[in-house]
C-alpha cells in the first residue's frame, strides 16, 4: 500500500499568479528589492504564506541582482536625439511595457567618450536588470560590449555585421521595396534614393530594398546619395541630386525628415510635387502629415517597436528565451506621390 504522492512545491509563478503581479515583481519582493508598491508587496507576501512557498537558494542568489530598472541606450552624437519624434515614440512604447512589469526606464546616450564609458560600465556591472540598445553604427564598440555582457541585452534594429541573439526590427528592406515599386507603378522610371547613413543596417537595408525593386523592374538604380536622417540633410542631398541628375522624376527618401527636406528643396527649385517629381518617405511621423504636400510614406510601427523591445527584455529578465521579431510595414498614400 502506497501513500499519497509527494506534494509539489509551489513555484514563483504560482506566487505571482495568486498575488496578481508579474513574476519579476514577485521576485523583487522576495529579495526585498526597491521600486515595489506597498500594495503589491503585501499581496506577494500574502500569497507566499498561503502557498507555503520556499525560495530556491540558487534562484534567489541570481534574483538578488535585480535593480528594478531597465536602460534604453542610444548610440549617437546628438544629445537632443531623445526629442526626435522617432525616439519619442520608441520611449512611449518601451515605458508602457516596462510599467506593466514594474520596471523603471533609464535613458542613456552614448554621445561622448565619457558617455560610452558609462554605458560600458552599465553593461558590465549591475546598474540595470537589462539593456535595450539602439542606433548602433558599423564597428561600434558597444556592439561587442553588449554581446559579452552578463545581463540581458535586446537590440532595437540589427547592427551592421553582427547577428545578435535577441532583437526587434522592422522590415526595412520590404518597406523600401514597396515604396519604390509604388513609384514605378506610377510610370516613374528615373527614381533616386536619399539614403540614411550607410554605416547603419537601417541605411543599408532601405537602400537594398530600393535597389532590388529597381533591378526587378529593369531599371538601373541611382547610386546611394547619403543623408543623415534630418530635414536639413534631406534638403541638401536633394539639391545635390537636382544638380547631378536633373532628369530625376521620383525620389525615395529613407525617412520622413529627409523626405520633408526634399520637398522643401523641390519647392524652392520650382519642381512641382508630384507632377514633376514624386516623393515617398519612410516612418509615417507627424511631419509626413503636415508636409506640403502631405508625404506618401511607409508606415512602421514605432511605438510597437519600443513596446516589443521592452517585452522581450522583460521575458529575458524573467528567465525566458524569446525569439527575434520583425515588425511589418505598410504604404500610406498621400499627395506627394
C-alpha positions as CSV (number, residue, x, y, z in Angstrom):
1,X,0.0,0.0,0.0
2,X,1.5,3.3,-1.1
3,X,0.9,6.7,0.5
4,X,-0.2,9.9,-1.2
5,X,2.2,11.2,-3.8
6,X,4.6,13.9,-2.6
7,X,3.1,17.4,-2.8
8,X,4.7,19.6,-5.4
9,X,6.4,22.6,-4.1
10,X,4.7,25.9,-5.2
11,X,6.6,27.9,-7.7
12,X,7.4,31.6,-8.0
13,X,5.0,31.7,-11.0
14,X,2.2,30.4,-8.7
15,X,3.0,33.1,-6.1
16,X,2.9,35.8,-8.8
17,X,-0.4,34.5,-10.2
18,X,-2.1,34.4,-6.8
19,X,-0.8,37.8,-5.9
20,X,-1.9,39.2,-9.3
21,X,1.5,40.6,-10.2
22,X,4.3,39.8,-12.7
23,X,7.0,37.2,-12.0
24,X,9.6,39.9,-11.8
25,X,7.7,41.9,-9.2
26,X,7.2,38.8,-7.1
27,X,10.9,38.1,-7.3
28,X,11.8,41.6,-6.3
29,X,9.5,41.4,-3.3
30,X,11.1,38.2,-2.1
31,X,14.5,39.7,-2.4
32,X,13.5,42.9,-0.7
33,X,14.4,45.0,-3.8
34,X,13.3,48.6,-4.2
35,X,10.7,50.1,-6.5
36,X,7.7,47.9,-5.5
37,X,4.5,49.5,-4.2
38,X,3.3,48.6,-0.7
39,X,0.1,47.0,-2.1
40,X,1.9,44.7,-4.4
41,X,4.5,43.8,-1.7
42,X,1.7,42.9,0.7
43,X,-0.1,40.8,-2.0
44,X,3.1,38.8,-2.7
45,X,3.8,38.3,1.0
46,X,0.2,37.1,1.5
47,X,0.5,34.7,-1.5
48,X,3.8,33.3,-0.1
49,X,2.1,32.5,3.2
50,X,-1.0,30.9,1.6
51,X,1.1,28.7,-0.7
52,X,3.9,27.9,1.7
53,X,6.4,29.0,-0.9
54,X,10.1,28.5,-0.1
55,X,12.6,30.3,-2.4
56,X,15.2,28.2,-4.3
57,X,18.6,29.3,-2.9
58,X,20.3,29.3,-6.3
59,X,17.5,31.2,-8.0
60,X,17.4,33.6,-5.0
61,X,21.1,34.3,-5.4
62,X,20.6,35.2,-9.0
63,X,17.5,37.3,-8.4
64,X,19.1,39.4,-5.8
65,X,21.0,41.1,-8.7
66,X,17.7,42.7,-9.8
67,X,17.6,46.5,-9.6
68,X,14.1,47.2,-10.8
69,X,15.3,49.3,-13.7
70,X,15.9,48.7,-17.5
71,X,18.0,51.0,-19.6
72,X,17.4,52.3,-23.2
73,X,20.8,53.2,-24.7
74,X,21.1,55.2,-27.9
75,X,24.5,55.3,-29.6
76,X,24.5,58.8,-31.2
77,X,26.3,62.1,-31.3
78,X,23.4,64.5,-30.7
79,X,22.2,65.0,-27.1
80,X,18.8,66.1,-28.5
81,X,18.2,62.7,-30.1
82,X,15.6,61.7,-27.5
83,X,13.5,64.7,-28.6
84,X,13.4,63.3,-32.1
85,X,9.8,62.1,-32.9
86,X,11.0,58.6,-33.8
87,X,12.8,58.0,-30.5
88,X,10.0,59.7,-28.6
89,X,7.6,57.1,-29.8
90,X,10.0,54.3,-29.0
91,X,10.2,55.6,-25.5
92,X,6.4,55.7,-25.1
93,X,6.2,52.1,-26.2
94,X,9.0,50.9,-24.0
95,X,8.0,52.7,-20.9
96,X,4.4,51.4,-21.1
97,X,5.6,47.8,-21.4
98,X,8.1,48.2,-18.6
99,X,5.5,49.8,-16.4
100,X,3.4,46.6,-16.7
101,X,6.4,44.7,-15.3
102,X,7.0,47.3,-12.6
103,X,10.4,48.2,-14.1
104,X,11.7,51.8,-14.3
105,X,13.1,53.1,-17.6
106,X,16.6,54.7,-17.6
107,X,17.6,56.7,-20.7
108,X,21.3,56.7,-21.6
109,X,23.1,58.5,-24.5
110,X,26.5,57.3,-25.7
111,X,27.3,60.5,-27.4
112,X,30.8,61.2,-26.0
113,X,33.8,59.1,-24.9
114,X,32.7,59.6,-21.3
115,X,29.1,58.6,-22.1
116,X,30.3,55.4,-23.9
117,X,32.4,54.5,-20.9
118,X,29.4,54.9,-18.6
119,X,27.3,52.7,-20.9
120,X,30.1,50.1,-21.0
121,X,30.3,50.1,-17.2
122,X,26.5,49.7,-17.1
123,X,26.7,46.7,-19.4
124,X,29.5,45.1,-17.4
125,X,28.0,45.9,-14.0
126,X,24.8,45.7,-12.1
127,X,23.3,49.1,-12.7
128,X,20.2,47.7,-14.5
129,X,18.4,44.4,-15.0
130,X,18.8,44.7,-18.7
131,X,19.5,47.0,-21.6
132,X,17.8,47.9,-24.9
133,X,20.4,49.2,-27.4
134,X,19.6,51.3,-30.5
135,X,21.2,53.3,-33.3
136,X,24.5,51.4,-33.5
137,X,26.9,52.1,-36.3
138,X,29.3,49.8,-38.0
139,X,32.3,48.9,-35.8
140,X,30.6,50.5,-32.8
141,X,32.5,49.1,-29.7
142,X,29.2,48.9,-27.8
143,X,28.2,46.0,-30.1
144,X,30.9,43.8,-28.8
145,X,30.5,45.0,-25.2
146,X,26.8,44.2,-25.4
147,X,27.5,40.7,-26.8
148,X,29.8,40.0,-23.9
149,X,27.5,41.5,-21.2
150,X,26.3,39.2,-18.5
151,X,23.0,41.0,-18.3
152,X,20.2,40.6,-20.9
153,X,20.6,42.9,-24.0
154,X,17.9,43.5,-26.7
155,X,18.9,45.3,-29.8
156,X,16.5,47.7,-31.5
157,X,17.4,47.1,-35.1
158,X,20.2,44.7,-36.1
159,X,23.7,46.1,-36.0
160,X,25.9,46.0,-39.1
161,X,28.0,42.8,-39.4
162,X,26.5,41.2,-36.3
163,X,23.8,38.7,-35.6
164,X,22.6,39.3,-32.0
165,X,20.5,36.6,-30.3
166,X,17.8,39.0,-29.3
167,X,16.5,41.9,-31.4
168,X,13.4,43.6,-32.6
169,X,13.4,45.2,-36.0
170,X,11.1,46.3,-38.8
171,X,11.0,45.1,-42.4
172,X,13.2,47.9,-43.7
173,X,14.1,46.2,-46.9
174,X,10.5,45.1,-47.7
175,X,9.1,48.6,-46.9
176,X,11.7,50.3,-49.1
177,X,10.9,47.9,-51.9
178,X,7.2,48.5,-51.6
179,X,7.8,52.3,-51.7
180,X,9.9,52.0,-54.9
181,X,7.5,49.6,-56.6
182,X,4.7,52.1,-55.9
183,X,6.7,54.9,-57.6
184,X,7.5,52.7,-60.6
185,X,3.8,51.8,-60.8
186,X,3.0,55.5,-61.4
187,X,5.2,55.4,-64.5
188,X,8.2,56.9,-62.9
189,X,11.5,55.5,-64.2
190,X,14.2,57.8,-63.0
191,X,13.8,57.1,-59.3
192,X,16.6,58.3,-57.0
193,X,17.2,57.3,-53.4
194,X,18.1,59.5,-50.5
195,X,19.7,57.0,-48.1
196,X,20.3,57.0,-44.4
197,X,23.9,56.6,-43.1
198,X,25.4,53.6,-44.8
199,X,27.3,52.6,-41.7
200,X,24.0,51.6,-40.2
201,X,22.0,48.5,-41.0
202,X,18.8,50.5,-41.5
203,X,20.5,52.8,-44.0
204,X,21.8,49.8,-45.9
205,X,18.6,47.8,-45.7
206,X,16.4,50.6,-47.1
207,X,18.8,51.2,-50.0
208,X,18.8,47.5,-50.6
209,X,15.0,47.4,-50.9
210,X,15.1,50.4,-53.3
211,X,17.8,48.8,-55.4
212,X,16.1,45.4,-55.6
213,X,12.8,47.0,-56.8
214,X,14.6,49.0,-59.5
215,X,16.6,46.0,-60.8
216,X,13.5,43.8,-60.8
217,X,11.7,46.3,-63.0
218,X,14.6,46.5,-65.4
219,X,15.9,50.0,-64.3
220,X,19.4,50.9,-63.3
221,X,19.4,52.1,-59.6
222,X,20.8,55.5,-58.9
223,X,23.9,55.3,-56.7
224,X,23.2,55.9,-53.0
225,X,23.0,59.6,-52.0
226,X,23.7,59.5,-48.3
227,X,21.8,61.7,-45.8
228,X,21.7,61.9,-42.0
229,X,18.0,61.3,-41.3
230,X,17.4,65.1,-40.7
231,X,15.3,67.6,-42.6
232,X,18.3,69.8,-43.5
233,X,20.2,66.8,-44.6
234,X,17.4,65.7,-46.9
235,X,17.2,69.2,-48.3
236,X,21.0,69.3,-49.0
237,X,21.0,65.8,-50.7
238,X,18.0,66.8,-52.8
239,X,19.9,69.9,-54.0
240,X,22.8,67.7,-55.0
241,X,20.6,65.3,-56.9
242,X,19.0,68.1,-58.9
243,X,22.4,69.4,-59.8
244,X,23.8,66.0,-60.8
245,X,20.7,64.3,-62.2
246,X,18.1,67.0,-63.2
247,X,16.1,64.3,-65.1
248,X,15.0,62.7,-61.8
249,X,11.2,62.2,-61.7
250,X,10.8,60.5,-58.3
251,X,12.6,60.1,-55.0
252,X,12.5,57.5,-52.3
253,X,13.7,59.2,-49.0
254,X,14.8,56.7,-46.3
255,X,12.9,58.6,-43.6
256,X,10.2,61.3,-43.4
257,X,12.6,64.0,-42.1
258,X,14.7,63.7,-45.2
259,X,11.5,63.4,-47.3
260,X,10.3,66.7,-45.9
261,X,13.7,68.3,-46.7
262,X,13.5,67.0,-50.2
263,X,10.0,68.6,-50.6
264,X,11.4,71.9,-49.5
265,X,14.2,71.9,-52.0
266,X,12.0,70.9,-54.8
267,X,9.5,73.6,-54.0
268,X,12.4,76.2,-53.9
269,X,13.7,74.9,-57.2
270,X,10.3,75.2,-58.9
271,X,9.8,71.5,-59.4
272,X,6.2,70.7,-58.7
273,X,5.4,67.7,-56.5
274,X,4.1,65.2,-57.6
275,X,3.5,66.4,-61.2
276,X,7.2,66.8,-61.9
277,X,8.9,64.8,-59.1
278,X,7.1,62.3,-56.8
279,X,8.4,61.8,-53.3
280,X,7.9,58.9,-50.8
281,X,9.3,58.8,-47.3
282,X,9.6,56.2,-44.5
283,X,8.4,56.2,-40.9
284,X,4.9,57.9,-41.0
285,X,5.8,60.5,-38.5
286,X,3.7,63.6,-37.9
287,X,6.0,65.6,-40.3
288,X,4.6,63.5,-43.1
289,X,1.1,64.5,-42.4
290,X,1.8,68.3,-42.2
291,X,4.3,68.4,-45.1
292,X,3.4,70.5,-48.1
293,X,2.1,68.5,-49.9
294,X,1.4,65.7,-47.4
295,X,4.0,63.0,-47.8
296,X,3.3,59.5,-49.1
297,X,5.3,57.2,-46.8
298,X,6.0,53.8,-45.4
299,X,4.4,53.3,-42.0
300,X,6.5,51.5,-39.5
301,X,5.0,50.7,-36.0
302,X,7.4,52.7,-34.0
303,X,5.6,52.6,-30.7
304,X,5.2,48.8,-31.1
305,X,9.0,48.6,-31.7
306,X,9.7,50.1,-28.3
307,X,7.0,48.0,-26.7
308,X,8.2,44.7,-28.1
309,X,11.8,45.5,-27.3
310,X,10.8,46.0,-23.6
311,X,8.6,42.9,-23.6
312,X,11.5,40.9,-24.9
313,X,13.8,42.3,-22.3
314,X,11.3,41.5,-19.5
315,X,11.0,38.0,-20.8
316,X,14.8,37.6,-20.6
317,X,14.9,39.1,-17.1
318,X,12.3,36.6,-16.0
319,X,14.4,33.7,-17.4
320,X,12.7,33.2,-20.8
321,X,14.3,32.8,-24.2
322,X,12.3,34.8,-26.7
323,X,12.9,34.7,-30.4
324,X,13.8,37.7,-32.6
325,X,10.9,39.7,-34.0
326,X,10.5,41.5,-37.4
327,X,7.6,44.0,-37.5
328,X,5.7,44.6,-40.7
329,X,5.4,47.9,-42.6
330,X,2.7,49.3,-44.9
331,X,2.4,52.0,-47.6
332,X,0.4,55.2,-46.7
333,X,-0.5,57.1,-49.9
334,X,-0.9,60.9,-49.6
335,X,-0.5,63.8,-52.1
336,X,3.3,63.7,-52.7
337,X,3.1,60.6,-54.9
